[in-house]
Each structure stands twice: as structure tokens, then as C-alpha cells.
Amino acid sequence: MKKVKLVFQDGQTIEGNSFGAYISAAGEVVFNTAMVGYPDSLTDPSYKGQIMVMTFPIVGNYGVPSETEIIDQIEAFMESNQIQVTGLVVSYYSDEFSHWNGFQKLGEWLEKQNIPGIYGVDTRAITKKLREEGSTLGKIIAENDIEFYDPNLDNLVDQVSLKEVKRYNEGAEIKIILIDCGVKNNIVRCFVKRGVEVIRVPWNYDYSTLAYDGLFISNGPGDPTLCDVTIENLKKSLTEDKPIFGICLGNQLVGLAAGASTFKLKYGHRSHNQPVVMAGTKRCFITSQNHGFALDDSKLPDGWETYFSNLNDGTCEGIRHKEKPFFTVQFHPEAMGGPVDTEFLFDEFINEIKKYKGELV
Ligand SMILES: NC(=O)CC[C@H](N)C(=O)O
């Protein structure tokens, strides 16, 4: 059994056992309190550049599905075509697995994709540190020491966004543009199964000349203010009337285009049980989340209002336009993993498109 070290920016060093690739890797250390869904989280492009600490004490016990099975041009069991995290930190790693869809060991999968893991460390103590001091840079060190790396200084969206336009359900009556800033597959699935044509475009693509009925902006990694081209394109779209829906980074980008600002949360929201309340109601939902930045809704631009708020820390979980059919959420209505309570938002967006097209009153 090989030893590796988890080293924090403040010098704190924790020794553990290696699994996955035996290499060194550096990034931002964040914690995730979800109890299940590691294949989904590890392939979520929003985690690009991050070393994920899982608080759930046993990881790996249900294995990993096949990454090569494709349904409707989409990886069937993954949220993208590769592991996106930089490293994985767990307490107990189970090399044995049992699950109807288990195809490979978590450690084997990490190794195949050259991602290091460390286990046998106190993930709850690490989580307390991150909660008290905030998310911090860190590195997993195998043989060779490497520099710390701050992913939030890089345009990670450009690294994970697709490079060419891709269409799903081509020819369907309702057409949406999906700006891919690192979209999770389940967002694409949620649209595809509702029968709309999805025109998936790169983050910096000028979609203004394409024929479409609604605009969707995806989740994605890193600091939203670095997505300058998307924000400029969105500014133009906000002057029009076509329905707009955004998720997570999409929420932040629409907010920035409208004139609001974003800030970095102390340690972010990464779990499957984040409670949110819909503004003006007592309707609460338990949501899946994965973000480190948030929109500042204490001073939203004219014409906009808070749509959802987080019941743990009061931060903004979505905004909506007071007159136009524009709304965005910070949480993940597509779940994967996590609760599906807010999946109705996809139907609301499509209903807004039908109203815009005069098919619904
Ligand atoms: N899941 C996401 O889209 C994350 C958005 C952004 N990168 C953040 O961390 O806040």
C-alpha cells in the first residue's frame, strides 16, 4: 500500500493511503456532504480544478458504472465524458463493490483516468477545517512535490465547454439554444426527454443568427466573472423577449449580464440536501447543489427580483425578471445526484416558450 500526503496551503499535512493514480495533483479543496452519487459528482464539469473531500465515510462500495454506454448521444451513466475533479479524498475506500450497475472499481476508474485519490484520512476533521477557515488550496503529493494551483484564476469553462455545435432531437418544433459552459448530461437529458430540439453551443458562440425559441445557460466551473464572452452575448439576449432559463453558473452569468455582482462563498454549497424557499411563498424544496460563488441579491438591478433563497445561510438561490420570462436558479433541478423536487422548472421554461410562440395562453 503506497502512502500519499494531502497538503494544505497553510502547511498542514495529512498522510493517507493512495488509491487511483499514484501521482501528485493540486487544486482547490472543497467538501461534499452527499451520501451517494460519486460517479455523477466526479464527472460533473463544475468540479474542474477541485480536490473533492467526501464526508460520507464509505466510498466505492457500489462501484462505478460503464462510461462507454451511450443513449441519445449522451453517456448513459455519467455527467460528462470524463472524471473532472483533480483529486478525491475519502475516509474509508471500499475496493469491493456490489450494485446492479457496478462495472468497475472506483480506484480502477480513477487510475485509468489518471486521477489520484487518498483514503484513510479523517474527512470530518478536514471538513471542519474548511468550514472554519473556508475553502483553500491543497495538493495530493505522491512521489514529487508540486506547486499549489488556484483554478479560480483560469478560464475553466473554456476547457470543459464543447468545441462544436451539437444538436439533439433535430427537427423538433420547439428549439432551445443551450450554452454549454460545462453542462451536466442530465440537463441535456431533461430537455431531450421533453421532446425539444437542443442546439448545444460552445460558451463563446455567437448564437444570435440561429433560429431558436428559448435560451438556456448551463452550470460550469470556476469564477463566473471570467466568462466575459457569454456575459456579453447574454446582455443582448436580455434586451429581447425569448424565454431564458439558467442553472448554477447560468444563474450567475444571467445575473452578471443584468448588472448584478457575484462573490465567493466561504466554503460553498455541495450536497444533496440544501433547503431553499421560493420568494413570496412558503414553498420549500430540498435541492442538489455544487457551487462556490453566489449572486449578491442585496442590490439586484431594476426589473429583477430574488426567486429562491437558501434557508441555511440566506444566500441567493435564483432570480427572475419581473415582466419578462427570464428565470434562473443556483441549485440543480436536474439533480443527478440528489432530489428531483424542482425538475418542474424545466416544464415551466418550456411552457414559457409555448406562451411566447402563442401556443399557450
Ligand atoms: N455548478 C456550477 O455551475 C458552479 C458555478 C460556479 N463555478 C460556482 O462554483 O459557483
The ligand as an SDF file (V2000), in Angstrom:
LIG
                    3D

 10  9  0  0  0  0  0  0  0  0999 V2000
  -22.2690   24.0700  -10.5350 N   0  0  0  0  0  0  0  0  0  0  0  0
  -21.9600   25.2500  -11.0320 C   0  0  0  0  0  0  0  0  0  0  0  0
  -22.4010   25.6600  -12.1100 O   0  0  0  0  0  0  0  0  0  0  0  0
  -20.9540   26.0770  -10.2630 C   0  0  0  0  0  0  0  0  0  0  0  0
  -20.9030   27.5290  -10.6600 C   0  0  0  0  0  0  0  0  0  0  0  0
  -19.6320   28.2380  -10.2290 C   0  0  0  0  0  0  0  0  0  0  0  0
  -18.4800   27.6640  -10.8450 N   0  0  0  0  0  0  0  0  0  0  0  0
  -19.5230   28.2030   -8.7170 C   0  0  0  0  0  0  0  0  0  0  0  0
  -18.7320   27.4670   -8.1800 O   0  0  0  0  0  0  0  0  0  0  0  0
  -20.2500   28.9000   -8.0520 O   0  0  0  0  0  0  0  0  0  0  0  0
  1  2  1  0
  2  3  2  0
  2  4  1  0
  4  5  1  0
  5  6  1  0
  6  7  1  0
  6  8  1  0
  8  9  2  0
  8 10  1  0
M  END
$$$$
